[in-house]
């Protein structure tokens, strides 16, 4: 069974001076135009509608409220002349304080921008570990460069352009031959072992003493030398 909604507690109906004080307090607190119906509804029935209308009119006659008529609707608002205003000295002091706070805020904004820039620089700066790693890599590159230069320093004649061209030509020739022979071997090996179980094919490979590419071969194939050679070959074909 669904529980019955709780009934709202009854509001005591005010009369006389209590009703007048309640209405004046509410209109003053809200400080916006209201009709009698709205005031009675917002007070949750503490003052009946008919009594609310009479009290609002009476308060307007006393000068506590200002009454305005728009067509057939009458609105009441608290008399703004009765609202306490700040003296001019206080307003001037507040304006002075506002200017100081705005200047201080501008300085803080400038500081935030400066600190943000500094923080970005710090974040982009390598850490100690990264610097150590960079130093280590640089030292290794220096060692490699020195080993490359050692023959020249000992008086060994440098390789001429013709010799270098011949080396590249020989490299291209014999690498192409190697690639061709490997392709032929893989084709025949696939035909020979296609019907064999994997373990039998492995045993046959060991019995025949077949040696596959070593990690050094793989590194060479994936290295800059082969990539450069392939790029040169493609360039010559396009020309």
Buried (B, 14 or more C-beta within 10 A) or exposed (E): EEEEEEEEEEEEEBEEEEBBEBBBEBBBEBEEBBBBEBBBEEBEBBBBEEBBBBBBBEBBEEEBBBBEEEEEEBBBBBBEEEEEEEEEEEEEEEEEEEEEEEEEEEEEEEEEEEEEEEEEEEEEEEEEEEEEEEEEEEEEEEEEEEEEEEEEEEEEEEEEEEEEEEEBEEEBEEBEEEEEEEEEEEEEBEEEBEEEEEEEBEEBBEEEEEEEEEEEEEEBEEEEEBEEBEEEEEEEEEE
